[in-house]
Every structure is written in C-alpha cells, then in structure tokens.
Amino acid sequence: MRNFILGAALLFAVACSRGGADDATAAGEGAVIYPAASVVTMAAADALASAVAVKDGRILATGTEAELAKALPKASVDRTFEGMVIVPGLIDPHVHVMLGALQYNLPLTPPWPMATPHGMRAGIGTREGFLAEVAAIEASTAPGEPIVIYGYHNLVHGDLTRTDLDAITTARPLVIWHYSSHDFYLNSAAIERAGFTPALTEKFHGVDLDENGELTGRIYEDAAIGVLGAFADVMLAPENVSAGFQGFSRMLREAGVTTTVEMGYGLFGWEIEDANIRSNWGDAQSAGYNLYLVPEYRALQRSFGEDRVQAVRDMVSGVRPAAAPVLPRVKFFTDGAFYSQTMRLSPPGYLSGQSKGSEGLWVMKPDEIAPTIQPYWDAGLGVNIHSNGDAAQGATLMALKTLRNSGGDNSFTIEHGGLFSPHQVEEAGRLKANVSAASHYVYYMADTYADPLGEPRARWISPLGALTDAGVAVTVHSDAPLAPPEPLRAASVHITRATREGGTYEATMALTPYEALESVTLDAARAVGLEAEIGSIEPGKRADFTILGANPLDVAGENWTGIPIWGVVLAGEKRPLED
C-alpha cells in the first residue's frame, strides 16, 4: 500500500509539471518534506507513511523520508515533527460560533462539568443547587440590570416556572437559557419587559400556558426569537460577544481543529453575524483555523423569498459577500431539540419530564420537508438537516426518498440524529444519507433519558456502529457550545460509549478506533461536502494537519483526550500552540 501511495503522489507531481510548471516542480523545488514518527493518512486503513511533502499549501506526496528525498531531490527537509504524529487536520463540522460567542460569556449554571474558554465550570447536579446559584448570581449583579443565565437542564434541575424565578427576584428581569439553547424561562419582570402576553400563542407554537391560560414563563423553539430580540442589549453586547468569540477560537486551536462549520448562518441576521465574524475571526491564517458557513433555510426565506436559491449561489460565488466562505449547502430543521425534550417522538411520546404526555414538536411537518428542500435540491445544493427524534427520522428519510426519486445524487447529511430505529438505520444506508451525530448525547444523556423515552427508544440513541455497518458515512460534532469543540474527545466517546455516570451505553454500537478517527477527519469532510479538499493526507489536498504527541490508533479510546497537541499545519504553514 505504501508504494501505491507514493506512486500516486509522484504521478500527481508529474501531472502538475506537464500542466505548465517547469521540471523543478517535479524535482521538488520549493517543496518541504516533513518526516514524522508516523503519518496517519486516512487514505485507507492500511496506508503507511512516515513523511509528507508539501508545496504551495498543497500535499505533494507521502511515503518515507528516503523515498520522498529520492523522488524530490530539490525539496528541503523540516524535522520539526520528528517523533510526533501527523494526522489530517481535525474537523468539527457543526458548531455555532455566534451562539458560542453569546453563551460563553454569560453567567453559567451547567447541569454537568462544562468546558469553557476560562477552564472547566463545575456542574450543578441538583435543583436546590441550581436555584441557589441563580440567587447568588442575582445578588451579585448591580441593581436593576437584566440578567441572562445559561445552562439550566430540566431533567437535572427539575421543572422551572416564572413562580420559581419570581421567588428569586421580581425587581429585575431574569431570563434562564436552557442548555439546549432552544428554550428560555422568564420571570414576571422579564415577561413584562418583553411585552409577552398569552396572545403570543396565536403567532408561535413555542409558548407555554398554565391551566388558567396564563404564561408559565417558558418560551421556546420558534417563539424564542422574541426573547433574543427583547434582551439583545444583554446577549449581544459587543464586548461580551467579542470576548466569547475569542475564547471560542482559543478552544478550537487548543483542540487541534483546522476546520469548523457554522451550521446555521443567518439565524441571528446576516449583518450582525458577518460583523461579528469579520471583527473576531478575520480569516483562516489570522484565526488559526478555517471557518465555513452553511445558510439556514428560514433565514433565507425571510430575507430573499423567491430569490432564496439564487441568494445561496451568490453567497457561494462571492457575488454576495460573506465574512467567511459559504458552502453550497443549506441547513434545514425537521423537529425540535434533543436536550429540551422537543424532538419529535412516535407514540406514546414522552413518558416523563417537562414534555410528558406530548410527542414533541415538528419544525417542518412531514409533508412539508421534501417540497421545502426541492428548489435547493434541483439547484444541486447539499442538504444538512437537523433531525432528532424517531418520528422525525422517519419523516426525514421519507423526504430523502422523495428527493432521490426526483433525480440528483446530492449530498444529504442528517444532523444530530438523536434516535434511529433499526429499520431507520438500514433505510439511511439504502438512501445514501450521511449522519453527523451530536457526539455528546450518549455521554451526557443516555442514562438520564431512559425514563422519558421508555423502551425500546431508550436503546436507540446514536447507534453509530450500526449506521457504519449499514454503509452510512458517520461523523461526530460538538454542536458547541453544547459540548466542547474537541474532536478527539468527541471521537473517544464513541469508542468507549461511556456515560457521565460511569457506565457503558449500548457497547455494540461503538466505533472502532479507525472509524472514530475517520469520523473527525474524512467523514467529517464528507458531511459538509469538503472531502475533495480536506479530511485525508493525499496528493492534491490542502496541507492541513494536526500534530499529535501520539498516534490515536495506538492509544486506548478512553485516553484520547490526553494525547498532547503540538498545534496544526494550516495550508502548509506551521501553527504551534505556543504561538
């Protein structure tokens, strides 16, 4: 296999020289050879290399140092990575940079230990502890200032109403932001400031009323946009957003991430997001990682109406400028959130928790999904669709079947994929779906969700091993800030299938170490349509590498988070963490 890789690399170099470069190109002039303890190419499971040659930001060849020096005699040799391991640049294919910029700088009350730009924040595992912490934050804040706190989780902290929050304060607006990011809980002063009344139910479905028809204080899903608007002065304060974004970027760099994708561009507004990205990210070389954007379908509809498909094309081509490269893809939603119990379940729905007695929410009804996607599909654009519950999975796969039957081999990636029945696993493989799974559902929620889901659904969370066996390209993502943007941590969870309580969840659904590494490299690139550019160390691809102190394939899965990270190579340029 090694000789095959080298041969392919040299054929690529010769082809470049025949395409117009002089003979010095084939001889390696201007190229750099990086020897290493090993180079994990991800081109094939048995592909072996111990050096990689790079020129003009692209991979020229792989092999041994001796082989590359012989084939490229004019190349220089850089021994920085001798004794280290070179892997393809790690990818987190689903984050929310704007959301992270907002939340990482808010007061935090997470239900479990949470990695932040400022280090680990201890989890609060009881209702009493949560309410006490909210009261302490309120007491330490200047009088009269509105307060927004992030991190509440109903299955850990219990139900929450305006009465609970009024018991802490009625003198100022107090807003609690659910860990899922999909729900808010307001005290009476916050409801008054926002101008919310029970009539809000006529406009949105995400408005909770008590038995008397009064607001309970819970505002969620599509109605949550009203809370964001009413408290923009707190959540979107420029100094807080900038500090949060810079902290987010630091977390990505420290995790060895070379590429990440904002999976919901436009939700907060094109102008504000572009301004935030331009001022706090800038470009890949200044930030230390590549950032791509995937536009969200409702934002496109609101802003561009009948011209929404052309708007995507214009963003991709640069005719309509964006603050970072826009991928030729669109983000859609089938149902609600996994964490806040709004994902759509089959009957009998939720058996306990804040959604007890309901089946969750549709964002798009089943008969709306394919028609909503179709214009983008016909334009050849890729699809990334948030789909969590088992009922949602059935509707999403039925829509994909309709789209496939209409023609086109478009990339179609199911995002999060909270639950899959065995039948849905097989259907996803047959329909050539990709699955970009939320890496953290198993670790954080597998045990906690047992009672609300009931059997057999409680055994269907993130069955990545079965999906892989069915031929589905599986990646894992952080959905940061919901989990830390650390690909090695994300991958390791699905080798071990560990839960935060110390158990093991559905061990037969584990990934092998190679599959797990593939899930944060090549398959992560496939999930967003970038597999021809990044994801493996092969000739012609961009020279994006993560430099590690050990080979993950030689390290037990539970120890992947302890693998030292030197830094990255970005388009051929070394970027050590120490810089």
N, C-alpha and C positions, 0 to 999 in steps of 0.2 A: 504493500500500500504506500509506503514511504516513497519508493521510486516513482510510483504513478503520480503522486502529488508533485514531486519535483519536476517530472516530465511535463505535466500540465502547466506548471508555473513557467518553465522555460519556453514552452510553446507560446504562452501569453506574451512573454518578453520579446520573442522574435516577431510575433504579430505586430506588436507596438512599433518595432523598428521598421518593419515593412510598411507600416501605415504612415510613415513620414519622418520618424525620428532617425538620427544617424546611428552608425554602428556602435557608438559609445553607449547608447541606451541599452542594447542587448548585452554589452560587456559590463554594465552596472555603473557607469559614471554617474555620480550624483546619488547613487543608492546607498543605503545604510543596512548592514546586517546586524541583527540583534541575537546573539546566542543566549540561551537560557537553559535552566535545568530541564525544562520541557515546554513545549508549545502545544497547548490543547486546541486543536484547530476546529473541532466540531464539524469538520467536513464529513467524517464518518467515525463510527465508534472505534475502529482500529487504526485510524490515521495517526502516524507517528511523526514527530518533528522535534528538533531541538534548537532551531533557529528560524528567523523570519527576516526577509529582505523587504525594505520599504523604499519607495521613491515617490516624490511629489504627492505625499499624503495617501498613497495607494499601496496595497500589498503587491509586491512583485513576485515573490517566490517563498516557499517553505521547504525545509529539509534539514540536513545537518550543516554545521558551520563549514565543514570541509567541502561539502557538495556545493553550497552556495558560493563560497570563495572561488572554487574552480570555475563555476558557470558565470560568475560575475566578478572578474578579476579586478575591475576598477572600483568596486564598491568599498566603502570604508566599513570598519567593524566597531561597533559600540558595545562595550562589555558591561554596561550598567546593570543588566538584568541577569548576569551570570549567577547561578544559584537560586534564581527566582523562577516563577512560573508565569507564562504569558497565556491568558485566555482571551477569547473575543470580548470586546467591551460589554460590560454588563448592562442590561436594558431593564428599565421599569416602564412597561408600555401603557400604564394607566395611572396617572396622578392628577391632582387638581392644584395647580400652582397658585391660582388666585385664592381658592378656599384655604389652602395651607397658609398662605400669607396672612389671611384674616385670623385663622384659628390659633396658629402657633403663638400669637402674641396676646391672646386673651387669657383671663384667669381660667385655670383648668381644674376639673374635678373628674378625672377619668375613672372608669369602673375597674381598671386593671393597670398595672405599670405601663406608662406611655413614654416612648422615646420622643424627645423634643430637641430643638436646637440648643436648649440650655441643659441637656442631660436628661436622665430618666426622671419622670414625675411619678411618685408613688401612687398606686391605685387606691381607690376608696371603695371598699367592698361591702358596705352596709348602708342602709337607708339613713340611720342615725348619723353616721359619719359624713354622709353626703350633705344632709341638711345643716349639720354643724359647720362644715366647711363653707357652704354658701353664706351662712350667717356671719362667719368670720370675715369673708371677703367683703360683704356688705358693710360691716362695721369698720373696716379699714379704708373704705373709699370715701372721698370727700363728699360732704352732704349735698344732695340734690342731683348729683351726676347719675345718669342712667348706667346700669351695669348689664353686661352680657357675659355669661359664663358658659364655657364649652366643656362637654364631657359626660353629661348625665346619661345613664342607661336604665331603662325601666325594668329590665329583667334582673338587674343587680340592685338598683336603688329603689325599686317599687314604683307604684303609680305616683303621678305628680299633677296637682291641680293648682289653680290660682289661689285656692284657700291655703294650701301649703305655703305658697310663696308670700301671700299676704301676711301670714303669721311671722314671716321674717321681716318684711317691710311693706308698708303702704305709702311711705313718704317719698318714694322714688320708683321709677320704672326698673323692674328686674326681669331679665329675659334669660332663660336657660335653653341652651342649644344642645339637642340630643347628639350623642356620639355618632349616630348615622349621618348627621348633617341634614336630614330630611324633615326634622320636627323641631318646633320651638314650643316653649311653655312660658306664659306671661302672667305676671301678677296684675292686679286691677289697675295700678298706675300705668303699667306698660300697655294694657289694652286701651285705656283712655287716651294715652299719648298717640297710639297708632290709629285711633278713631274706629276701632273694630266694634261691630255690633252683630247680633245673630243674623242679620240680613246678609252677612258675608257668605252664608251658605248658598245664596242664590247665584253667586258668581264662582265659588270654588267648592270642591268636594272635601278639601282638607281642613275642615272646620269642625271642632268637636263641641257638641252641645250636651248639657245635662238633662235630667228628666223634666226640668221646668223650661227647657228651651233656651237656657242661658249659656254663654260661653264658659267652658271649663278652663280656658287658658291655653289649651293645646291647639296650635296652628301648624299644619303640616302639608307635605307634598306641594301641590300646585299653589296652595294658599300661602306657602312660606315666603314667596316673593314679596308679599305685603309687609312681612316683618323686616326683611332686608331693606326695603325702602324706608320704612318708618324709623329704623335705627342705623341708617347708613353713616350718620355722623360718628357713631361709636365704632361700628365694624370696619368702616372704610377710611378711618382717619389715616392720612398719608404716612405719618411717621410710624404708625403701628404696622401698616401694610408693608412698608419698606423693610422694617426690622424683621417681620415674619418671613418675607421672601428671601432675604439674605440668609436667615437661619435655615430655611428650607434648602437653599443652594448648598450650604455648608454640609448638610446631612447627605445630600446626593453625592457630593465629592468624597466625603469620608467613607461612603459605601462603595466606592469604585464604579459608580454609574457613569457611563459615557453617553447614554441616550435615554431620554424620557419623553412622554407624550401627555400633553394636556388633553384629557378626554372629555371635552365639554366646552370648547371655545365659544364664547359669545353669551353664555348664560348670565353673566353679570353685566353684559353690554360690551360691544366691540371696542368702543373708545377707551373705557376705563381699563379694560384688560390689556389693550395694546400699550397704553401709557405706563401701566404697571410693569409689563414685560420689558419695554424699551428702557425704562429707568433702572430696573433691578436685575435684568438678565443681560441685555445688550446684544451679545452674540455668543456663539459656542466657545470661541477662544478666550473671551474675557470672563465668561462664567465658569468654564471648565467642564462643560457638558453640553450635548446637543439637546435642544428643545424643539419638539414638533407640536403642531396644533391640529385638532380634529373638530370641525364646527358642529354645533348641536342643532338638531332639526327644528326645534321650536323657535330658537333664536333666529334661524334663517327664515322661517315662515313669517315671524313678526316683522323682521326688517326688510325682507325682499319680496314676499308674496310670490307671485307668478314667476319672478326672476330668480328664485332661490337656487335653482340648479346652476344657472349661469354665474351666480354670485360665488358659488364654490369654485367653479372653474377659474374665475377671475382671481380668487384668493390664492389658488394653487399656482397660477401662472405669474402672479405678481402684479397683474393689471390693477387689482385692488390691493394695496399694500397692507401687510400684516406685520406684527412685531417679531414674528418667528416664522419659519417655513410651515405652510399649511399642507397637510397630506390630502390626496384626492380620495377622501373618505368622509362619511357623515356619521355622527353619533345619534342613536335613537334610544327610546325607552319603551319597554313593554309594561313593566309593573313598578311597584314601589320598592322600599328598602328592606334588605335582609335584617339589619340590626333592629330597626324600629317596628318590626312585625307589620309591615305594609306590603311585603312581597305577596304575590297572588298565589294562593294555595287552592288545591282541589278540595271538594267537600270531604270532611266536615269543617274545614278551615282550622282556625286557631283554637286550641283546647284550653289555653290559659294565657295570662299576660294581658297587656293593655288592649290587644285586639281580639280577646276571647269572644267567640261567637260570630266572628266575621271571617271572610275569606281573603282579606287584604284588598289591595287596590290595583286596578288597571290604570296605566298612564295612557296607553293606546288600547282600545278594545280589540279583541282578536280579529274582527272583520275589517279593522282599520289599518292593520300593520302592513300588509303587502301593498295596498294602494298608496299608503304614505311613502313607502320606500321606493315604489316603482319608478317615478321620474328620475331619481338619482341612479337607480339600477340601470335604467335604459341609457343613461349617460356614461355608463362604465365605471361609476364610482364604487368604492368599497363601503362596506357596512360594518359598524360596531354597534351592537345593540345590548343595552342593559336589560337582562332577563334573569330573574332570581328564583321565584317560586316554581313548583312543579306544574301548576296550571299555566303560568307564564311560559315555561319551557315548551309545553305542548303547543301553545299559540304561536310562539316564535318559530318553532320548527315547521309548523303548518304553513306559515307565511314564507319561510325559506323554500319549501317545496313548491309553492305557487310561483315564486320568483325564478327558481331553477327551471320550471316548466315553461316560463315565458322566454327563456333563452338567456345566454350570458353565463360566464363562468366567474362572476365577480367574487372577490374575497368577502367572506361573511364571518364575522367574529362575534360570538356570544360573550358579553362582558359580565363578570362576576359569576354567573352560573351557579347560584346557591344550591339548588336541588336539581338532580336528574334521576328519574326513574330508570330502571334497567332498559325499558323499551326506548326511552328518550336517548339514552347513551348510544344505542345501536342506530337510531334514526339520525343522530348528529353525525355519525360516521358515514352513513349512506349518503347524506346530503352534502358532504364535504364542508361541514362547518368547522371553524376553529373555535376553541374555548380559551378565553383569557380569564382565568379564575382569580377571585379575590383570595390571596394567599392565606389570609388570617381567619377565615370563617371556622375552619377546623380547630385551630389553636384556641381562639377566644370563645367560641360559641357552641361547639359540638355537644358538650355536656349540658350547658345551660338551656339549649333549645330542645332537649329531649322531651320534656313535658308539653311545651306549647305545640310541637309538631306531632307528637304521637307516632306510633308505629303504623306503616313502615317508613314514613317520611323521615323520621329521625336518623335513619341509616343512609340517607341519600345526599348528604352534604358533601359537595366537592369530590365526586368519585373519579379522581384524575387517573388512577391506574386503569379503570375500566374504559374510560374515554380514550386513553392512549392505545389500549388493546383494540379498540374499535376503529382505529385509524385517524382519530381526531388529533390535530396539532394542538397541544396544550401548553399554554404559558401561565405564569403566575404574576400577579401585580400587587402593589401595595394599596392602591386607591388612597394614597397619602393625601391628607393627614390621618386617615383612619388606621393606618399601620405605618411603621417606619419605612421609608423608601430604601430598603436594604435587600437587594436581590438574593444574596447568599442566605440571609435569614429566611426569606420567603421560600426559597427552594428547599431549604433543610427541613422545614415543617412537613413537606410532602414526601420526604424520605422516611421520617420518623412517625408521622401522623400523630404527633404529641399534642396533648391538650394542656391548657394552663393549670389544670387541677392535678397534673402529673400522670394522667392516664394515656391510653393509646386508642384512637378512634378508627375503626374500620381499617385495620392494618393491611388487608388485602388490596386496598385502593392506593397503596403507596407507589411512588415513582422510584425507579432505580436511580442511583447517583448520576448516571449519564443522562437519563431523561430529565432529571431535576436540573442539571446544568444546562441542558438544551432549552428548558422552559424559561430561562432568563438570558438566553443568547439567541440561537437561531429561531426557535419557535416564537420567542417574543418579537423578533423582527417580522415573522410571518403574520402575526396578529395585526400588525399595522401596515402591512404591505411593503416593508423595507428589506425583505430577505435578499434581494439582489445587491444591496448596498452594504449591509452590516449583518452581524449575527454569527459569522464564522470567519476563520482566518484562511482565506482563499485568494488566489491571484485576481486582481482587478477590484476587489472590495476596498472600502475605505480602511485605512490603517488606524482603527480604533481598538485599543487593547486595554484590559485591566491587568495590572501587575500584582501578583499574589505571592505570599511567602510560602505557600504550599499548594500542591495540586489537589483540588477538591475531590477528585476521583480516588485519591489515596487517603482521604480523611473521612472518619465516620460522620454520618449526616448530622448527628447532634452537635458536632464540633465545628460545623462550617462557619458559624458566627464568630469563631475565634481565629479564623485564618487571617494573618496580617495582610493589610492592603498597603502597598507602596504608593500607589497612585494610578494614573492612567497614561496612555498614549492617545492623543486626540489628533486625528488626521496627520499622523506621523510625528507630532510634537510631544515630547515628554512633559508630563504634568505631575510631578511628585507632590504628595500631600504636604510635605514640609514647606512648599512654596505657597 
